[in-house]
Amino acid sequence: MEPVQFEIGDRLRLRKKHPCGGFDWEVYRLGADIGLRCETCGRHILLPRSEVERRMKQRLPRLPKPEDDFDPYEL
Ligand SMILES: [Zn+2]
């Protein structure tokens, strides 16, 4: 099976819901463990990469970052 590539800022939906009821997570840290932030309650968790791959249901579209709208020539 192809290893899944994760990037910081990726948004994932997991099969198992967080105790707060949320399913959607944002990747904030990469390494042997993947750091995820719950989009519903804001809590941070660390999960082994294999666990994230196993629990991932789907990828979600990335949210545009506010700084993407910044136009340096507008001044
Ligand atoms: Zn949560």
N, CA, C, O and the ligand as a Tripos MOL2 file, in Angstrom:
@<TRIPOS>MOLECULE
protein
  301   299    76     0     0
PROTEIN
NO_CHARGES

@<TRIPOS>ATOM
      1 N           0.8430   -1.2000    0.0000 N.3       1 MET1
      2 CA          0.0000    0.0000    0.0000 C.3       1 MET1
      3 C           0.8710    1.2400    0.0000 C.2       1 MET1
      4 O           1.8930    1.2990    0.6850 O.2       1 MET1
      5 N           0.4600    2.2210   -0.7690 N.am      2 GLU2
      6 CA          1.2050    3.4820   -0.8400 C.3       2 GLU2
      7 C           1.1540    4.2010    0.5070 C.2       2 GLU2
      8 O           0.0900    4.3000    1.1180 O.2       2 GLU2
      9 N           2.2930    4.7020    0.9710 N.am      3 PRO3
     10 CA          2.2180    5.5160    2.1850 C.3       3 PRO3
     11 C           1.4660    6.8290    1.8930 C.2       3 PRO3
     12 O           1.6140    7.4190    0.8230 O.2       3 PRO3
     13 N           0.6810    7.2560    2.8430 N.am      4 VAL4
     14 CA         -0.0840    8.4880    2.6590 C.3       4 VAL4
     15 C           0.8140    9.6700    2.9970 C.2       4 VAL4
     16 O           1.4990    9.6640    4.0200 O.2       4 VAL4
     17 N           0.8090   10.6560    2.1570 N.am      5 GLN5
     18 CA          1.5760   11.8630    2.4360 C.3       5 GLN5
     19 C           0.6990   12.8630    3.1790 C.2       5 GLN5
     20 O          -0.4130   13.1750    2.7530 O.2       5 GLN5
     21 N           1.2110   13.3480    4.2740 N.am      6 PHE6
     22 CA          0.5000   14.3880    5.0140 C.3       6 PHE6
     23 C           1.3090   15.6650    4.9600 C.2       6 PHE6
     24 O           2.5390   15.6370    4.9220 O.2       6 PHE6
     25 N           0.6150   16.7750    4.9570 N.am      7 GLU7
     26 CA          1.2740   18.0710    5.0510 C.3       7 GLU7
     27 C           0.5910   18.8670    6.1510 C.2       7 GLU7
     28 O          -0.5820   18.6640    6.4620 O.2       7 GLU7
     29 N           1.3650   19.7800    6.7290 N.am      8 ILE8
     30 CA          0.7810   20.6450    7.7420 C.3       8 ILE8
     31 C          -0.3160   21.4790    7.0880 C.2       8 ILE8
     32 O          -0.1300   22.0490    6.0130 O.2       8 ILE8
     33 N          -1.4480   21.5350    7.7530 N.am      9 GLY9
     34 CA         -2.5810   22.2630    7.1920 C.3       9 GLY9
     35 C          -3.5780   21.3610    6.4860 C.2       9 GLY9
     36 O          -4.6810   21.7970    6.1540 O.2       9 GLY9
     37 N          -3.1990   20.0900    6.2490 N.am     10 ASP10
     38 CA         -4.1590   19.1570    5.6640 C.3      10 ASP10
     39 C          -5.3200   18.9530    6.6350 C.2      10 ASP10
     40 O          -5.1420   18.9630    7.8530 O.2      10 ASP10
     41 N          -6.4970   18.7690    6.0750 N.am     11 ARG11
     42 CA         -7.6710   18.5160    6.9050 C.3      11 ARG11
     43 C          -8.1700   17.1060    6.6180 C.2      11 ARG11
     44 O          -8.3040   16.6950    5.4650 O.2      11 ARG11
     45 N          -8.4410   16.3800    7.6950 N.am     12 LEU12
     46 CA         -8.8220   14.9790    7.5770 C.3      12 LEU12
     47 C         -10.1220   14.7250    8.3100 C.2      12 LEU12
     48 O         -10.4250   15.3540    9.3240 O.2      12 LEU12
     49 N         -10.8840   13.7840    7.7680 N.am     13 ARG13
     50 CA        -12.0480   13.2870    8.5070 C.3      13 ARG13
     51 C         -11.7260   11.8670    8.9430 C.2      13 ARG13
     52 O         -11.3520   11.0250    8.1270 O.2      13 ARG13
     53 N         -11.8750   11.6110   10.2400 N.am     14 LEU14
     54 CA        -11.5870   10.2830   10.7750 C.3      14 LEU14
     55 C         -12.8790    9.5000   10.9780 C.2      14 LEU14
     56 O         -13.9660   10.0660   11.0900 O.2      14 LEU14
     57 N         -12.7210    8.1700   11.0230 N.am     15 ARG15
     58 CA        -13.8920    7.2940   11.1840 C.3      15 ARG15
     59 C         -14.4740    7.3620   12.5820 C.2      15 ARG15
     60 O         -15.6810    7.2310   12.7850 O.2      15 ARG15
     61 N         -13.5740    7.5720   13.5510 N.am     16 LYS16
     62 CA        -14.0050    7.5510   14.9460 C.3      16 LYS16
     63 C         -14.1490    8.9920   15.4050 C.2      16 LYS16
     64 O         -13.2640    9.8180   15.1810 O.2      16 LYS16
     65 N         -15.2650    9.2850   16.0460 N.am     17 LYS17
     66 CA        -15.4400   10.6770   16.4410 C.3      17 LYS17
     67 C         -14.7870   10.9670   17.7800 C.2      17 LYS17
     68 O         -14.6510   10.0960   18.6390 O.2      17 LYS17
     69 N         -14.3890   12.2180   17.9260 N.am     18 HIS18
     70 CA        -13.8170   12.7170   19.1680 C.3      18 HIS18
     71 C         -14.9350   12.7780   20.2120 C.2      18 HIS18
     72 O         -16.1020   12.9240   19.8460 O.2      18 HIS18
     73 N         -14.6030   12.6680   21.5090 N.am     19 PRO19
     74 CA        -15.6510   12.7830   22.5340 C.3      19 PRO19
     75 C         -16.5050   14.0470   22.4010 C.2      19 PRO19
     76 O         -17.6540   14.0580   22.8430 O.2      19 PRO19
     77 N         -15.9670   15.1000   21.8040 N.am     20 CYS20
     78 CA        -16.7490   16.3310   21.6410 C.3      20 CYS20
     79 C         -17.7610   16.2060   20.5110 C.2      20 CYS20
     80 O         -18.6280   17.0680   20.3620 O.2      20 CYS20
     81 N         -17.6640   15.1390   19.7070 N.am     21 GLY21
     82 CA        -18.6080   14.9550   18.6120 C.3      21 GLY21
     83 C         -18.0310   15.3000   17.2540 C.2      21 GLY21
     84 O         -18.6830   15.1030   16.2280 O.2      21 GLY21
     85 N         -16.7890   15.8240   17.2440 N.am     22 GLY22
     86 CA        -16.1890   16.2440   15.9740 C.3      22 GLY22
     87 C         -15.5260   15.0930   15.2240 C.2      22 GLY22
     88 O         -15.0120   14.1520   15.8280 O.2      22 GLY22
     89 N         -15.5480   15.1870   13.9090 N.am     23 PHE23
     90 CA        -14.8850   14.2020   13.0650 C.3      23 PHE23
     91 C         -13.7020   14.8090   12.3000 C.2      23 PHE23
     92 O         -12.8720   14.0840   11.7510 O.2      23 PHE23
     93 N         -13.6340   16.1140   12.2700 N.am     24 ASP24
     94 CA        -12.6930   16.7740   11.3600 C.3      24 ASP24
     95 C         -11.4820   17.3180   12.1050 C.2      24 ASP24
     96 O         -11.6100   17.9270   13.1680 O.2      24 ASP24
     97 N         -10.3110   17.0900   11.5320 N.am     25 TRP25
     98 CA         -9.0440   17.4020   12.1750 C.3      25 TRP25
     99 C          -8.1230   18.1100   11.2050 C.2      25 TRP25
    100 O          -8.1990   17.9150    9.9920 O.2      25 TRP25
    101 N          -7.2580   18.9290   11.7550 N.am     26 GLU26
    102 CA         -6.2510   19.6020   10.9350 C.3      26 GLU26
    103 C          -4.8710   19.1490   11.4010 C.2      26 GLU26
    104 O          -4.6000   19.0880   12.6000 O.2      26 GLU26
    105 N          -4.0030   18.8310   10.4410 N.am     27 VAL27
    106 CA         -2.6410   18.4030   10.7550 C.3      27 VAL27
    107 C          -1.8250   19.6350   11.1650 C.2      27 VAL27
    108 O          -1.7500   20.6110   10.4180 O.2      27 VAL27
    109 N          -1.2120   19.5820   12.3620 N.am     28 TYR28
    110 CA         -0.3940   20.7230   12.7840 C.3      28 TYR28
    111 C           1.0480   20.3120   13.0420 C.2      28 TYR28
    112 O           1.8980   21.1760   13.2590 O.2      28 TYR28
    113 N           1.3460   19.0170   13.0230 N.am     29 ARG29
    114 CA          2.6990   18.5620   13.3420 C.3      29 ARG29
    115 C           2.9380   17.2590   12.5920 C.2      29 ARG29
    116 O           2.0610   16.3990   12.5120 O.2      29 ARG29
    117 N           4.1490   17.1300   12.0410 N.am     30 LEU30
    118 CA          4.5110   15.9200   11.3080 C.3      30 LEU30
    119 C           5.7070   15.2650   11.9640 C.2      30 LEU30
    120 O           6.5310   15.9330   12.5890 O.2      30 LEU30
    121 N           5.7970   13.9520   11.8170 N.am     31 GLY31
    122 CA          6.9020   13.2050   12.4030 C.3      31 GLY31
    123 C           6.4820   11.7560   12.4770 C.2      31 GLY31
    124 O           5.6080   11.3220   11.7260 O.2      31 GLY31
    125 N           7.0970   10.9980   13.3790 N.am     32 ALA32
    126 CA          6.6650    9.6110   13.5860 C.3      32 ALA32
    127 C           5.2160    9.6160   14.0600 C.2      32 ALA32
    128 O           4.4270    8.7440   13.6960 O.2      32 ALA32
    129 N           4.8840   10.5990   14.8680 N.am     33 ASP33
    130 CA          3.4970   10.8170   15.2580 C.3      33 ASP33
    131 C           2.9680   12.0360   14.5230 C.2      33 ASP33
    132 O           3.6960   12.9960   14.2720 O.2      33 ASP33
    133 N           1.6960   11.9780   14.1860 N.am     34 ILE34
    134 CA          1.0460   13.0910   13.5050 C.3      34 ILE34
    135 C           0.2470   13.8670   14.5430 C.2      34 ILE34
    136 O          -0.5450   13.2920   15.2890 O.2      34 ILE34
    137 N           0.4600   15.1510   14.5810 N.am     35 GLY35
    138 CA         -0.2960   16.0110   15.4910 C.3      35 GLY35
    139 C          -1.5590   16.4870   14.8060 C.2      35 GLY35
    140 O          -1.5150   17.0150   13.6950 O.2      35 GLY35
    141 N          -2.6800   16.2970   15.4720 N.am     36 LEU36
    142 CA         -3.9650   16.6980   14.9070 C.3      36 LEU36
    143 C          -4.6760   17.6410   15.8650 C.2      36 LEU36
    144 O          -4.6350   17.4650   17.0830 O.2      36 LEU36
    145 N          -5.3270   18.6420   15.2910 N.am     37 ARG37
    146 CA         -6.1300   19.5590   16.0930 C.3      37 ARG37
    147 C          -7.5970   19.3430   15.7360 C.2      37 ARG37
    148 O          -7.9730   19.3870   14.5650 O.2      37 ARG37
    149 N          -8.4040   19.1130   16.7340 N.am     38 CYS38
    150 CA         -9.8350   18.9090   16.5070 C.3      38 CYS38
    151 C         -10.4440   20.2430   16.0830 C.2      38 CYS38
    152 O         -10.2840   21.2540   16.7680 O.2      38 CYS38
    153 N         -11.1370   20.2380   14.9590 N.am     39 GLU39
    154 CA        -11.7130   21.4910   14.4590 C.3      39 GLU39
    155 C         -12.9520   21.8920   15.2370 C.2      39 GLU39
    156 O         -13.4050   23.0330   15.1510 O.2      39 GLU39
    157 N         -13.5010   20.9530   15.9970 N.am     40 THR40
    158 CA        -14.7330   21.2520   16.7300 C.3      40 THR40
    159 C         -14.4250   21.8650   18.0930 C.2      40 THR40
    160 O         -15.0150   22.8780   18.4670 O.2      40 THR40
    161 N         -13.4950   21.2490   18.8410 N.am     41 CYS41
    162 CA        -13.2280   21.7310   20.1980 C.3      41 CYS41
    163 C         -11.8330   22.3330   20.3460 C.2      41 CYS41
    164 O         -11.5340   22.9490   21.3690 O.2      41 CYS41
    165 N         -10.9750   22.1620   19.3370 N.am     42 GLY42
    166 CA         -9.6590   22.7890   19.3800 C.3      42 GLY42
    167 C          -8.6010   22.0030   20.1350 C.2      42 GLY42
    168 O          -7.4710   22.4720   20.2740 O.2      42 GLY42
    169 N          -8.9440   20.8110   20.6290 N.am     43 ARG43
    170 CA         -7.9480   20.0170   21.3600 C.3      43 ARG43
    171 C          -6.9160   19.4220   20.4210 C.2      43 ARG43
    172 O          -7.2040   19.1320   19.2600 O.2      43 ARG43
    173 N          -5.7100   19.2450   20.9420 N.am     44 HIS44
    174 CA         -4.6220   18.6690   20.1550 C.3      44 HIS44
    175 C          -4.3670   17.2370   20.6040 C.2      44 HIS44
    176 O          -4.3770   16.9380   21.7980 O.2      44 HIS44
    177 N          -4.1400   16.3610   19.6400 N.am     45 ILE45
    178 CA         -3.7630   14.9820   19.9640 C.3      45 ILE45
    179 C          -2.5910   14.5760   19.0880 C.2      45 ILE45
    180 O          -2.3480   15.1770   18.0410 O.2      45 ILE45
    181 N          -1.8710   13.5590   19.5200 N.am     46 LEU46
    182 CA         -0.8120   12.9540   18.7140 C.3      46 LEU46
    183 C          -1.2040   11.5060   18.4500 C.2      46 LEU46
    184 O          -1.5660   10.7720   19.3700 O.2      46 LEU46
    185 N          -1.1280   11.1070   17.1940 N.am     47 LEU47
    186 CA         -1.4220    9.7240   16.8400 C.3      47 LEU47
    187 C          -0.2820    9.1990   15.9750 C.2      47 LEU47
    188 O           0.2560    9.9320   15.1460 O.2      47 LEU47
    189 N           0.0950    7.9090   16.1670 N.am     48 PRO48
    190 CA          1.0850    7.3270   15.2610 C.3      48 PRO48
    191 C           0.5680    7.4060   13.8260 C.2      48 PRO48
    192 O          -0.6250    7.2470   13.5660 O.2      48 PRO48
    193 N           1.4910    7.6530   12.9100 N.am     49 ARG49
    194 CA          1.1280    7.8000   11.4980 C.3      49 ARG49
    195 C           0.2470    6.6380   10.9990 C.2      49 ARG49
    196 O          -0.7330    6.8550   10.2860 O.2      49 ARG49
    197 N           0.6180    5.3870   11.3920 N.am     50 SER50
    198 CA         -0.1390    4.2260   10.9180 C.3      50 SER50
    199 C          -1.5860    4.2900   11.4130 C.2      50 SER50
    200 O          -2.5180    3.8710   10.7270 O.2      50 SER50
    201 N          -1.7410    4.8270   12.6220 N.am     51 GLU51
    202 CA         -3.0840    4.9400   13.2030 C.3      51 GLU51
    203 C          -3.9190    5.9730   12.4480 C.2      51 GLU51
    204 O          -5.1100    5.7730   12.2080 O.2      51 GLU51
    205 N          -3.2730    7.0780   12.0780 N.am     52 VAL52
    206 CA         -3.9830    8.1130   11.3180 C.3      52 VAL52
    207 C          -4.4210    7.5520    9.9650 C.2      52 VAL52
    208 O          -5.5440    7.7850    9.5180 O.2      52 VAL52
    209 N          -3.5130    6.8060    9.3170 N.am     53 GLU53
    210 CA         -3.8460    6.2320    8.0090 C.3      53 GLU53
    211 C          -5.0210    5.2540    8.1330 C.2      53 GLU53
    212 O          -5.8940    5.1930    7.2680 O.2      53 GLU53
    213 N          -5.0150    4.5080    9.2110 N.am     54 ARG54
    214 CA         -6.0460    3.5060    9.4000 C.3      54 ARG54
    215 C          -7.4020    4.1440    9.7150 C.2      54 ARG54
    216 O          -8.4520    3.6610    9.2900 O.2      54 ARG54
    217 N          -7.3480    5.2430   10.4750 N.am     55 ARG55
    218 CA         -8.6020    5.8620   10.9160 C.3      55 ARG55
    219 C          -9.1470    6.8720    9.9230 C.2      55 ARG55
    220 O         -10.2990    7.2920   10.0300 O.2      55 ARG55
    221 N          -8.3350    7.2580    8.9680 N.am     56 MET56
    222 CA         -8.7560    8.3330    8.0640 C.3      56 MET56
    223 C          -9.8760    7.8510    7.1540 C.2      56 MET56
    224 O          -9.7820    6.7890    6.5390 O.2      56 MET56
    225 N         -10.9170    8.6340    7.0780 N.am     57 LYS57
    226 CA        -12.0460    8.2950    6.2200 C.3      57 LYS57
    227 C         -11.9160    9.0440    4.9060 C.2      57 LYS57
    228 O         -12.0800    8.4610    3.8340 O.2      57 LYS57
    229 N         -11.6230   10.3200    4.9870 N.am     58 GLN58
    230 CA        -11.4390   11.0940    3.7650 C.3      58 GLN58
    231 C         -10.6260   12.3410    4.0530 C.2      58 GLN58
    232 O         -10.5040   12.7830    5.1960 O.2      58 GLN58
    233 N         -10.0720   12.8960    2.9840 N.am     59 ARG59
    234 CA         -9.4120   14.1850    3.0940 C.3      59 ARG59
    235 C         -10.4350   15.2750    2.8340 C.2      59 ARG59
    236 O         -11.3610   15.1040    2.0410 O.2      59 ARG59
    237 N         -10.2570   16.3850    3.5070 N.am     60 LEU60
    238 CA        -11.1550   17.5160    3.2950 C.3      60 LEU60
    239 C         -10.3760   18.6040    2.5840 C.2      60 LEU60
    240 O          -9.1530   18.6820    2.7040 O.2      60 LEU60
    241 N         -11.0860   19.4480    1.8390 N.am     61 PRO61
    242 CA        -10.3760   20.5430    1.1700 C.3      61 PRO61
    243 C          -9.7340   21.4770    2.1870 C.2      61 PRO61
    244 O         -10.3040   21.7530    3.2420 O.2      61 PRO61
    245 N          -8.5510   21.9550    1.8590 N.am     62 ARG62
    246 CA         -7.8640   22.8850    2.7610 C.3      62 ARG62
    247 C          -8.6090   24.2000    2.7980 C.2      62 ARG62
    248 O          -9.1690   24.6460    1.7960 O.2      62 ARG62
    249 N          -8.6070   24.8110    3.9680 N.am     63 LEU63
    250 CA         -9.2180   26.1270    4.0820 C.3      63 LEU63
    251 C          -8.2220   27.1620    3.5880 C.2      63 LEU63
    252 O          -7.0270   27.0650    3.8650 O.2      63 LEU63
    253 N          -8.7170   28.1560    2.8540 N.am     64 PRO64
    254 CA         -7.7830   29.2130    2.4590 C.3      64 PRO64
    255 C          -7.2940   29.9580    3.6880 C.2      64 PRO64
    256 O          -8.0800   30.3260    4.5620 O.2      64 PRO64
    257 N          -5.9840   30.1780    3.7460 N.am     65 LYS65
    258 CA         -5.4210   30.9000    4.8850 C.3      65 LYS65
    259 C          -5.6350   32.3970    4.6700 C.2      65 LYS65
    260 O          -5.5720   32.8720    3.5360 O.2      65 LYS65
    261 N          -5.8870   33.1480    5.7490 N.am     66 PRO66
    262 CA         -6.1370   34.5880    5.5810 C.3      66 PRO66
    263 C          -4.9940   35.2870    4.8440 C.2      66 PRO66
    264 O          -5.2300   36.2100    4.0640 O.2      66 PRO66
    265 N          -3.7440   34.8460    5.0900 N.am     67 GLU67
    266 CA         -2.6160   35.5410    4.4620 C.3      67 GLU67
    267 C          -2.5670   35.3300    2.9440 C.2      67 GLU67
    268 O          -1.8850   36.0640    2.2290 O.2      67 GLU67
    269 N          -3.3020   34.3120    2.4600 N.am     68 ASP68
    270 CA         -3.3460   34.1160    1.0040 C.3      68 ASP68
    271 C          -4.0280   35.2940    0.3090 C.2      68 ASP68
    272 O          -3.7790   35.5750   -0.8640 O.2      68 ASP68
    273 N          -4.8840   35.9670    1.0540 N.am     69 ASP69
    274 CA         -5.6050   37.0980    0.4620 C.3      69 ASP69
    275 C          -4.7970   38.3870    0.5460 C.2      69 ASP69
    276 O          -5.1770   39.4010   -0.0410 O.2      69 ASP69
    277 N          -3.7020   38.3520    1.2620 N.am     70 PHE70
    278 CA         -2.9060   39.5580    1.4550 C.3      70 PHE70
    279 C          -2.2250   39.9560    0.1550 C.2      70 PHE70
    280 O          -1.5280   39.1550   -0.4670 O.2      70 PHE70
    281 N          -2.4330   41.1820   -0.2370 N.am     71 ASP71
    282 CA         -1.8270   41.6730   -1.4780 C.3      71 ASP71
    283 C          -0.7690   42.7120   -1.1430 C.2      71 ASP71
    284 O          -1.1010   43.8160   -0.7100 O.2      71 ASP71
    285 N           0.5170   42.3680   -1.3430 N.am     72 PRO72
    286 CA          1.5840   43.3030   -0.9380 C.3      72 PRO72
    287 C           1.5980   44.5740   -1.7690 C.2      72 PRO72
    288 O           2.2320   45.5520   -1.3710 O.2      72 PRO72
    289 N           0.9310   44.5920   -2.8940 N.am     73 TYR73
    290 CA          0.9480   45.7750   -3.7710 C.3      73 TYR73
    291 C          -0.2340   46.6990   -3.5230 C.2      73 TYR73
    292 O          -0.3800   47.7470   -4.1540 O.2      73 TYR73
    293 N          -1.0800   46.2720   -2.5760 N.am     74 GLU74
    294 CA         -2.2840   47.0480   -2.3680 C.3      74 GLU74
    295 C          -1.9960   48.3640   -1.6320 C.2      74 GLU74
    296 O          -2.7800   49.3070   -1.7350 O.2      74 GLU74
    297 N          -0.8880   48.4380   -0.8960 N.am     75 LEU75
    298 CA         -0.5280   49.6540   -0.1760 C.3      75 LEU75
    299 C          -0.1330   50.7000   -1.1870 C.2      75 LEU75
    300 O           0.2140   51.8200   -0.8130 O.2      75 LEU75
    301 ZN        -12.9420   17.5940   19.7320 Zn       76 ZN76
@<TRIPOS>BOND
     1     1     2 1
     2     2     3 1
     3     3     4 2
     4     3     5 am
     5     5     6 1
     6     6     7 1
     7     7     8 2
     8     7     9 am
     9     9    10 1
    10    10    11 1
    11    11    12 2
    12    11    13 am
    13    13    14 1
    14    14    15 1
    15    15    16 2
    16    15    17 am
    17    17    18 1
    18    18    19 1
    19    19    20 2
    20    19    21 am
    21    21    22 1
    22    22    23 1
    23    23    24 2
    24    23    25 am
    25    25    26 1
    26    26    27 1
    27    27    28 2
    28    27    29 am
    29    29    30 1
    30    30    31 1
    31    31    32 2
    32    31    33 am
    33    33    34 1
    34    34    35 1
    35    35    36 2
    36    35    37 am
    37    37    38 1
    38    38    39 1
    39    39    40 2
    40    39    41 am
    41    41    42 1
    42    42    43 1
    43    43    44 2
    44    43    45 am
    45    45    46 1
    46    46    47 1
    47    47    48 2
    48    47    49 am
    49    49    50 1
    50    50    51 1
    51    51    52 2
    52    51    53 am
    53    53    54 1
    54    54    55 1
    55    55    56 2
    56    55    57 am
    57    57    58 1
    58    58    59 1
    59    59    60 2
    60    59    61 am
    61    61    62 1
    62    62    63 1
    63    63    64 2
    64    63    65 am
    65    65    66 1
    66    66    67 1
    67    67    68 2
    68    67    69 am
    69    69    70 1
    70    70    71 1
    71    71    72 2
    72    71    73 am
    73    73    74 1
    74    74    75 1
    75    75    76 2
    76    75    77 am
    77    77    78 1
    78    78    79 1
    79    79    80 2
    80    79    81 am
    81    81    82 1
    82    82    83 1
    83    83    84 2
    84    83    85 am
    85    85    86 1
    86    86    87 1
    87    87    88 2
    88    87    89 am
    89    89    90 1
    90    90    91 1
    91    91    92 2
    92    91    93 am
    93    93    94 1
    94    94    95 1
    95    95    96 2
    96    95    97 am
    97    97    98 1
    98    98    99 1
    99    99   100 2
   100    99   101 am
   101   101   102 1
   102   102   103 1
   103   103   104 2
   104   103   105 am
   105   105   106 1
   106   106   107 1
   107   107   108 2
   108   107   109 am
   109   109   110 1
   110   110   111 1
   111   111   112 2
   112   111   113 am
   113   113   114 1
   114   114   115 1
   115   115   116 2
   116   115   117 am
   117   117   118 1
   118   118   119 1
   119   119   120 2
   120   119   121 am
   121   121   122 1
   122   122   123 1
   123   123   124 2
   124   123   125 am
   125   125   126 1
   126   126   127 1
   127   127   128 2
   128   127   129 am
   129   129   130 1
   130   130   131 1
   131   131   132 2
   132   131   133 am
   133   133   134 1
   134   134   135 1
   135   135   136 2
   136   135   137 am
   137   137   138 1
   138   138   139 1
   139   139   140 2
   140   139   141 am
   141   141   142 1
   142   142   143 1
   143   143   144 2
   144   143   145 am
   145   145   146 1
   146   146   147 1
   147   147   148 2
   148   147   149 am
   149   149   150 1
   150   150   151 1
   151   151   152 2
   152   151   153 am
   153   153   154 1
   154   154   155 1
   155   155   156 2
   156   155   157 am
   157   157   158 1
   158   158   159 1
   159   159   160 2
   160   159   161 am
   161   161   162 1
   162   162   163 1
   163   163   164 2
   164   163   165 am
   165   165   166 1
   166   166   167 1
   167   167   168 2
   168   167   169 am
   169   169   170 1
   170   170   171 1
   171   171   172 2
   172   171   173 am
   173   173   174 1
   174   174   175 1
   175   175   176 2
   176   175   177 am
   177   177   178 1
   178   178   179 1
   179   179   180 2
   180   179   181 am
   181   181   182 1
   182   182   183 1
   183   183   184 2
   184   183   185 am
   185   185   186 1
   186   186   187 1
   187   187   188 2
   188   187   189 am
   189   189   190 1
   190   190   191 1
   191   191   192 2
   192   191   193 am
   193   193   194 1
   194   194   195 1
   195   195   196 2
   196   195   197 am
   197   197   198 1
   198   198   199 1
   199   199   200 2
   200   199   201 am
   201   201   202 1
   202   202   203 1
   203   203   204 2
   204   203   205 am
   205   205   206 1
   206   206   207 1
   207   207   208 2
   208   207   209 am
   209   209   210 1
   210   210   211 1
   211   211   212 2
   212   211   213 am
   213   213   214 1
   214   214   215 1
   215   215   216 2
   216   215   217 am
   217   217   218 1
   218   218   219 1
   219   219   220 2
   220   219   221 am
   221   221   222 1
   222   222   223 1
   223   223   224 2
   224   223   225 am
   225   225   226 1
   226   226   227 1
   227   227   228 2
   228   227   229 am
   229   229   230 1
   230   230   231 1
   231   231   232 2
   232   231   233 am
   233   233   234 1
   234   234   235 1
   235   235   236 2
   236   235   237 am
   237   237   238 1
   238   238   239 1
   239   239   240 2
   240   239   241 am
   241   241   242 1
   242   242   243 1
   243   243   244 2
   244   243   245 am
   245   245   246 1
   246   246   247 1
   247   247   248 2
   248   247   249 am
   249   249   250 1
   250   250   251 1
   251   251   252 2
   252   251   253 am
   253   253   254 1
   254   254   255 1
   255   255   256 2
   256   255   257 am
   257   257   258 1
   258   258   259 1
   259   259   260 2
   260   259   261 am
   261   261   262 1
   262   262   263 1
   263   263   264 2
   264   263   265 am
   265   265   266 1
   266   266   267 1
   267   267   268 2
   268   267   269 am
   269   269   270 1
   270   270   271 1
   271   271   272 2
   272   271   273 am
   273   273   274 1
   274   274   275 1
   275   275   276 2
   276   275   277 am
   277   277   278 1
   278   278   279 1
   279   279   280 2
   280   279   281 am
   281   281   282 1
   282   282   283 1
   283   283   284 2
   284   283   285 am
   285   285   286 1
   286   286   287 1
   287   287   288 2
   288   287   289 am
   289   289   290 1
   290   290   291 1
   291   291   292 2
   292   291   293 am
   293   293   294 1
   294   294   295 1
   295   295   296 2
   296   295   297 am
   297   297   298 1
   298   298   299 1
   299   299   300 2
@<TRIPOS>SUBSTRUCTURE
     1 MET1         2 RESIDUE 1 A MET
     2 GLU2         6 RESIDUE 1 A GLU
     3 PRO3        10 RESIDUE 1 A PRO
     4 VAL4        14 RESIDUE 1 A VAL
     5 GLN5        18 RESIDUE 1 A GLN
     6 PHE6        22 RESIDUE 1 A PHE
     7 GLU7        26 RESIDUE 1 A GLU
     8 ILE8        30 RESIDUE 1 A ILE
     9 GLY9        34 RESIDUE 1 A GLY
    10 ASP10       38 RESIDUE 1 A ASP
    11 ARG11       42 RESIDUE 1 A ARG
    12 LEU12       46 RESIDUE 1 A LEU
    13 ARG13       50 RESIDUE 1 A ARG
    14 LEU14       54 RESIDUE 1 A LEU
    15 ARG15       58 RESIDUE 1 A ARG
    16 LYS16       62 RESIDUE 1 A LYS
    17 LYS17       66 RESIDUE 1 A LYS
    18 HIS18       70 RESIDUE 1 A HIS
    19 PRO19       74 RESIDUE 1 A PRO
    20 CYS20       78 RESIDUE 1 A CYS
    21 GLY21       82 RESIDUE 1 A GLY
    22 GLY22       86 RESIDUE 1 A GLY
    23 PHE23       90 RESIDUE 1 A PHE
    24 ASP24       94 RESIDUE 1 A ASP
    25 TRP25       98 RESIDUE 1 A TRP
    26 GLU26      102 RESIDUE 1 A GLU
    27 VAL27      106 RESIDUE 1 A VAL
    28 TYR28      110 RESIDUE 1 A TYR
    29 ARG29      114 RESIDUE 1 A ARG
    30 LEU30      118 RESIDUE 1 A LEU
    31 GLY31      122 RESIDUE 1 A GLY
    32 ALA32      126 RESIDUE 1 A ALA
    33 ASP33      130 RESIDUE 1 A ASP
    34 ILE34      134 RESIDUE 1 A ILE
    35 GLY35      138 RESIDUE 1 A GLY
    36 LEU36      142 RESIDUE 1 A LEU
    37 ARG37      146 RESIDUE 1 A ARG
    38 CYS38      150 RESIDUE 1 A CYS
    39 GLU39      154 RESIDUE 1 A GLU
    40 THR40      158 RESIDUE 1 A THR
    41 CYS41      162 RESIDUE 1 A CYS
    42 GLY42      166 RESIDUE 1 A GLY
    43 ARG43      170 RESIDUE 1 A ARG
    44 HIS44      174 RESIDUE 1 A HIS
    45 ILE45      178 RESIDUE 1 A ILE
    46 LEU46      182 RESIDUE 1 A LEU
    47 LEU47      186 RESIDUE 1 A LEU
    48 PRO48      190 RESIDUE 1 A PRO
    49 ARG49      194 RESIDUE 1 A ARG
    50 SER50      198 RESIDUE 1 A SER
    51 GLU51      202 RESIDUE 1 A GLU
    52 VAL52      206 RESIDUE 1 A VAL
    53 GLU53      210 RESIDUE 1 A GLU
    54 ARG54      214 RESIDUE 1 A ARG
    55 ARG55      218 RESIDUE 1 A ARG
    56 MET56      222 RESIDUE 1 A MET
    57 LYS57      226 RESIDUE 1 A LYS
    58 GLN58      230 RESIDUE 1 A GLN
    59 ARG59      234 RESIDUE 1 A ARG
    60 LEU60      238 RESIDUE 1 A LEU
    61 PRO61      242 RESIDUE 1 A PRO
    62 ARG62      246 RESIDUE 1 A ARG
    63 LEU63      250 RESIDUE 1 A LEU
    64 PRO64      254 RESIDUE 1 A PRO
    65 LYS65      258 RESIDUE 1 A LYS
    66 PRO66      262 RESIDUE 1 A PRO
    67 GLU67      266 RESIDUE 1 A GLU
    68 ASP68      270 RESIDUE 1 A ASP
    69 ASP69      274 RESIDUE 1 A ASP
    70 PHE70      278 RESIDUE 1 A PHE
    71 ASP71      282 RESIDUE 1 A ASP
    72 PRO72      286 RESIDUE 1 A PRO
    73 TYR73      290 RESIDUE 1 A TYR
    74 GLU74      294 RESIDUE 1 A GLU
    75 LEU75      298 RESIDUE 1 A LEU
    76 ZN76       301 GROUP 0 **** ****
